């Protein structure tokens, strides 16, 4: 049978339904994978929080360390982890100078540390030069005023003359000066040491033949007796320095403002025991350094459990670290030699001793 016979007429083909083409299947691709998956936002927030925490911990960690060329901070007492600090500034030995001294470096270290909220001034000194004592006093006062820091004094075995002078940096704060039971303090006065060796020189037929520009240029020389004119000039210098000393005492012991007689009785140059000093108003209380630290925390309005007490040590040198020796020994020896040479020039001292150069210092 012919294939054309099986086909429908053209008139009938137009009416037959035509099957529609199948619709294409659309496959939605999955969303691109993120760096942290479905919890990416939470992980990113956690990462940011961790970075902030690490930066804060690093800053806190750094607060426990000091620059290599500055006094090294060491933990002393109270909380080991607290950020606020009470700083102990130590003044030990004879005060022969101010600028460049270890005491001044400690003051500068405290000034730069914003975490310090109070200062304990630990003094164990027989005094020293008028200029050196006044220099440290000035910078202690400047530190406490500029930073608004409370200052409390803790006296060691001795806090005499120039040592007592710098203790007056406490100002008018009540109960701010503590002495240990065995402390000797006071010795408010001025001395210009002078030794007449002319008799001994005469025995050896040694004559002072110095050439001077005026009669007072060789004033205070130990090679000749002191003239009355020289003595009057030096006495005037002593009297003026002594007057300044008493004004400083009044600034730190306000009870003497209205009781000049009591001040004169205490300012005879005499050294007093701790109990005698309390009776005369030179010291507030008898107590060890722990009592002074507690008072400093009270004045700073900080809880004892929430503050760290630190002190400072001289920075080590490379040679000292390698040899395992005290790196400050050569510097101290040089300072002691310098102290001996200082005797050659007449100068005024706030010092309790008959021979200034015999008093050496491990920290000035």
C-alpha positions as CSV (number, residue, x, y, z in Angstrom):
1,X,0.0,0.0,0.0
2,X,1.3,3.3,-0.9
3,X,2.4,5.5,2.0
4,X,0.6,8.5,0.6
5,X,-2.7,6.7,1.0
6,X,-2.4,6.6,4.7
7,X,-1.9,10.3,5.1
8,X,-4.9,12.5,6.1
9,X,-6.3,15.0,3.7
10,X,-4.9,18.4,4.0
11,X,-8.2,19.8,5.2
12,X,-8.2,17.4,8.1
13,X,-4.5,18.0,9.0
14,X,-5.2,21.5,10.0
15,X,-7.7,20.5,12.7
16,X,-5.5,17.9,14.4
17,X,-3.9,19.0,17.7
18,X,-0.1,19.7,17.7
19,X,1.8,18.5,20.8
20,X,3.7,21.4,22.6
21,X,7.5,21.2,23.0
22,X,8.6,20.2,26.5
23,X,9.7,23.1,28.8
24,X,13.4,23.1,29.7
25,X,14.2,22.2,33.3
26,X,16.0,25.1,35.1
27,X,18.6,24.0,37.6
28,X,19.4,26.7,40.2
29,X,23.1,26.6,41.0
30,X,24.0,26.6,44.8
31,X,25.1,29.9,46.3
32,X,28.8,30.4,46.3
33,X,30.5,29.2,49.4
34,X,31.7,31.9,51.9
35,X,35.0,31.9,53.7
36,X,33.4,30.8,57.0
37,X,30.4,28.9,55.7
38,X,26.9,29.4,57.1
39,X,28.3,30.7,60.4
40,X,30.5,33.3,58.7
41,X,29.0,36.4,60.3
42,X,29.4,35.0,63.8
43,X,32.9,33.8,63.2
44,X,33.9,37.2,61.8
45,X,32.4,38.9,64.9
46,X,34.3,36.5,67.1
47,X,37.6,37.2,65.2
48,X,37.2,41.0,65.7
49,X,36.5,40.6,69.4
50,X,39.5,38.4,69.8
51,X,41.8,41.0,68.1
52,X,40.5,43.7,70.4
53,X,41.1,41.5,73.4
54,X,44.6,40.6,72.3
55,X,45.5,44.3,71.8
56,X,44.2,45.1,75.3
57,X,46.1,42.2,76.8
58,X,49.3,43.3,75.0
59,X,49.0,46.8,76.4
60,X,48.5,45.5,79.9
61,X,51.4,43.1,79.4
62,X,53.6,45.9,78.4
63,X,52.8,47.8,81.5
64,X,54.8,45.3,83.5
65,X,58.0,46.2,81.6
66,X,60.2,49.3,81.5
67,X,62.4,50.8,78.8
68,X,66.0,49.4,79.0
69,X,67.6,52.8,79.8
70,X,65.1,53.7,82.6
71,X,64.6,52.6,86.2
72,X,63.3,49.0,86.1
73,X,59.9,48.5,87.6
74,X,59.6,45.6,90.1
75,X,56.7,44.2,92.0
76,X,56.7,45.1,95.7
77,X,53.4,44.1,97.2
78,X,49.5,44.1,97.1
79,X,47.8,42.8,93.9
80,X,50.0,41.3,91.3
81,X,47.6,41.8,88.4
82,X,46.0,45.1,89.1
83,X,46.6,47.9,86.6
84,X,46.5,50.9,89.0
85,X,49.8,51.4,90.8
86,X,51.3,52.8,93.9
87,X,54.9,53.8,93.2
88,X,57.7,53.7,95.7
89,X,60.4,56.3,95.1
90,X,63.5,55.6,97.1
91,X,66.1,58.3,98.2
92,X,69.0,56.5,99.8
93,X,72.4,57.7,100.9
94,X,73.9,61.2,100.7
95,X,72.1,63.6,98.4
96,X,75.0,65.1,96.5
97,X,73.2,66.2,93.4
98,X,69.8,66.3,91.9
99,X,69.8,66.2,88.1
100,X,71.0,62.9,86.8
101,X,70.5,61.2,90.1
102,X,68.6,57.9,90.4
103,X,66.0,59.6,92.6
104,X,65.3,62.1,89.8
105,X,65.0,59.3,87.2
106,X,62.4,57.6,89.4
107,X,60.4,60.8,89.6
108,X,60.5,61.0,85.8
109,X,59.5,57.4,85.4
110,X,56.4,57.9,87.6
111,X,55.5,61.1,85.7
112,X,55.3,59.2,82.5
113,X,53.3,56.3,83.9
114,X,49.6,57.1,83.8
115,X,48.7,54.0,85.8
116,X,50.4,55.4,88.9
117,X,47.7,56.8,91.3
118,X,49.8,57.4,94.4
119,X,53.5,57.7,95.6
120,X,55.3,56.5,98.7
121,X,58.5,58.4,99.2
122,X,61.0,56.1,101.0
123,X,63.8,58.1,102.5
124,X,67.0,56.6,104.2
125,X,69.4,59.5,104.1
126,X,71.5,61.8,106.3
127,X,70.9,64.6,103.9
128,X,73.3,66.3,101.5
129,X,73.9,69.5,99.6
130,X,71.5,72.4,99.9
131,X,71.1,72.5,96.1
132,X,70.6,68.7,95.6
133,X,68.0,68.5,98.4
134,X,66.0,71.5,97.1
135,X,66.2,70.1,93.5
136,X,64.5,66.8,94.5
137,X,62.0,68.6,96.7
138,X,61.0,70.9,93.8
139,X,60.5,68.0,91.4
140,X,58.6,65.9,93.9
141,X,56.2,68.8,94.5
142,X,55.9,69.4,90.8
143,X,55.1,65.7,90.2
144,X,52.3,65.6,92.8
145,X,50.8,68.8,91.7
146,X,50.9,68.2,87.9
147,X,49.5,64.6,88.2
148,X,47.4,65.3,91.3
149,X,49.0,62.4,93.1
150,X,48.9,61.8,96.9
151,X,52.4,61.5,98.4
152,X,53.2,59.7,101.7
153,X,56.6,59.5,103.3
154,X,58.2,56.4,104.8
155,X,61.4,57.0,106.8
156,X,64.0,54.3,107.1
157,X,66.8,54.2,109.6
158,X,67.7,57.9,109.1
159,X,65.8,60.8,107.6
160,X,67.9,63.8,108.7
161,X,68.6,67.3,107.5
162,X,68.3,67.3,103.6
163,X,66.4,64.0,103.9
164,X,63.8,65.7,106.1
165,X,63.8,68.6,103.7
166,X,62.6,66.5,100.8
167,X,60.1,64.8,103.1
168,X,58.3,68.1,103.2
169,X,57.1,67.4,99.7
170,X,54.0,65.9,101.3
171,X,52.5,69.4,101.7
172,X,49.7,69.8,104.2
173,X,48.1,66.4,103.9
174,X,47.4,65.0,107.4
175,X,48.9,61.7,108.6
176,X,51.3,61.6,105.7
177,X,54.7,61.1,107.4
178,X,55.6,57.7,108.9
179,X,58.8,56.8,110.6
180,X,60.0,53.4,111.8
181,X,60.4,52.8,115.5
182,X,64.1,53.1,115.3
183,X,64.3,56.1,112.8
184,X,66.5,59.1,113.6
185,X,65.2,62.2,112.0
186,X,65.3,66.0,112.3
187,X,68.7,67.7,112.2
188,X,67.1,70.8,110.7
189,X,70.0,73.1,110.1
190,X,72.8,74.1,107.7
191,X,76.5,73.5,107.9
192,X,79.5,74.7,105.9
193,X,82.4,72.3,106.8
194,X,85.7,74.0,107.4
195,X,89.0,72.5,108.7
196,X,91.9,74.6,109.7
197,X,95.1,72.7,108.7
198,X,97.4,75.7,108.9
199,X,99.0,74.5,112.1
200,X,99.9,71.1,110.6
201,X,101.2,72.8,107.4
202,X,103.4,75.1,109.4
203,X,105.0,72.0,111.1
204,X,106.1,70.8,107.6
205,X,107.0,74.3,106.6
206,X,104.3,74.5,104.0
207,X,102.9,77.9,103.2
208,X,99.8,78.9,101.3
209,X,101.0,81.3,98.7
210,X,97.9,81.4,96.5
211,X,97.4,84.4,94.2
212,X,93.8,85.7,94.4
213,X,91.8,88.5,92.8
214,X,90.4,89.7,96.1
215,X,90.6,89.2,99.9
216,X,87.6,86.8,99.9
217,X,88.5,84.7,96.9
218,X,90.2,82.1,99.1
219,X,87.5,82.2,101.7
220,X,87.1,78.8,103.5
221,X,90.5,77.5,102.5
222,X,91.8,74.9,105.1
223,X,95.4,76.1,104.6
224,X,94.9,79.3,106.6
225,X,92.9,80.5,109.6
226,X,89.5,82.0,108.8
227,X,89.4,85.8,109.2
228,X,86.4,87.5,111.0
229,X,85.3,89.0,107.7
230,X,85.2,85.5,106.0
231,X,83.3,84.1,109.0
232,X,80.7,86.8,108.8
233,X,80.2,86.2,105.0
234,X,79.8,82.5,105.4
235,X,77.6,82.9,108.4
236,X,75.3,85.1,106.4
237,X,75.1,82.4,103.7
238,X,74.2,79.8,106.4
239,X,71.6,82.0,108.0
240,X,69.8,82.6,104.7
241,X,69.8,78.9,103.8
242,X,68.6,78.1,107.3
243,X,65.7,80.5,106.9
244,X,64.7,78.9,103.6
245,X,64.9,75.4,105.3
246,X,62.4,76.5,108.0
247,X,60.0,77.9,105.4
248,X,60.0,74.5,103.7
249,X,59.3,72.8,107.1
250,X,56.4,75.1,107.6
251,X,55.0,74.2,104.2
252,X,55.0,70.5,105.1
253,X,54.2,70.9,108.8
254,X,51.4,73.5,109.0
255,X,51.2,73.2,112.8
256,X,54.3,75.4,112.9
257,X,52.6,78.3,111.0
258,X,51.1,79.6,114.2
259,X,53.8,78.3,116.6
260,X,57.2,79.8,115.7
261,X,58.5,78.8,119.1
262,X,57.8,75.1,118.5
263,X,59.6,75.3,115.2
264,X,62.6,77.0,116.7
265,X,62.7,74.3,119.4
266,X,62.7,71.6,116.7
267,X,65.1,73.4,114.4
268,X,68.3,73.4,116.5
269,X,70.1,70.9,114.3
270,X,69.4,68.2,116.8
271,X,68.5,64.7,115.6
272,X,65.5,63.0,117.2
273,X,64.2,59.5,117.8
274,X,60.9,58.5,116.2
275,X,58.9,59.1,119.5
276,X,60.6,62.5,120.0
277,X,59.8,63.5,116.5
278,X,56.2,62.6,116.9
279,X,56.0,64.6,120.1
280,X,57.5,67.7,118.3
281,X,55.2,67.4,115.3
282,X,58.0,66.4,112.9
283,X,56.4,63.0,112.2
284,X,52.7,62.0,112.1
285,X,52.9,58.3,113.0
286,X,55.3,55.5,113.8
287,X,54.9,52.6,111.4
288,X,56.7,50.6,108.7
289,X,56.5,51.1,105.0
290,X,53.3,48.9,104.9
291,X,51.5,51.5,106.9
292,X,52.6,54.3,104.5
293,X,51.5,52.2,101.5
294,X,48.1,51.7,103.1
295,X,47.7,55.4,103.7
296,X,48.7,56.2,100.1
297,X,46.0,53.8,98.9
298,X,43.5,55.5,101.2
299,X,44.4,59.0,99.9
300,X,44.3,57.7,96.3
301,X,40.8,56.3,96.9
302,X,41.7,52.8,95.8
303,X,41.1,49.4,97.4
304,X,44.2,47.6,98.7
305,X,43.1,44.5,96.7
306,X,42.7,46.5,93.5
307,X,46.1,48.2,93.3
308,X,49.7,47.0,92.6
309,X,52.6,48.5,94.6
310,X,55.9,48.7,92.6
311,X,59.4,50.0,93.2
312,X,62.3,50.8,90.9
313,X,65.8,49.5,90.4
314,X,68.7,50.8,88.4
315,X,68.8,49.4,84.9
316,X,71.4,46.7,84.3
317,X,74.3,47.2,81.9
318,X,75.3,44.6,79.3
319,X,78.7,44.0,81.1
320,X,77.1,43.7,84.5
321,X,74.6,41.2,83.1
322,X,77.3,39.1,81.5
323,X,79.5,39.1,84.6
324,X,76.7,38.7,87.0
325,X,77.7,41.7,89.1
326,X,76.0,44.9,90.2
327,X,76.3,47.2,87.2
328,X,76.0,50.3,89.4
329,X,79.2,49.7,91.4
330,X,81.5,51.6,89.0
331,X,79.1,54.5,88.9
332,X,78.9,54.6,92.7
333,X,82.6,54.5,93.0
334,X,82.9,57.4,90.6
335,X,80.2,59.3,92.6
336,X,82.1,58.7,95.9
337,X,85.3,60.1,94.4
338,X,83.3,63.1,93.2
339,X,81.9,63.6,96.7
340,X,85.4,63.7,98.1
341,X,86.4,66.3,95.5
342,X,83.4,68.3,96.4
343,X,84.9,69.0,99.9
344,X,87.6,71.1,98.2
345,X,84.9,73.8,97.5
346,X,83.2,75.5,100.5
347,X,79.5,74.8,100.2
348,X,76.4,74.6,102.5
349,X,74.9,71.2,103.4
350,X,71.7,70.1,104.8
351,X,73.5,67.2,106.4
352,X,73.9,65.4,109.7
353,X,77.6,64.6,109.8
354,X,80.9,66.2,110.6
355,X,82.5,64.9,107.4
356,X,80.2,65.0,104.3
357,X,82.6,63.0,102.1
358,X,82.6,60.1,104.6
359,X,78.9,59.5,103.8
360,X,78.7,57.4,100.6
361,X,75.6,56.6,98.7
362,X,74.4,53.6,96.8
363,X,71.5,55.6,95.4
364,X,71.4,59.4,95.0
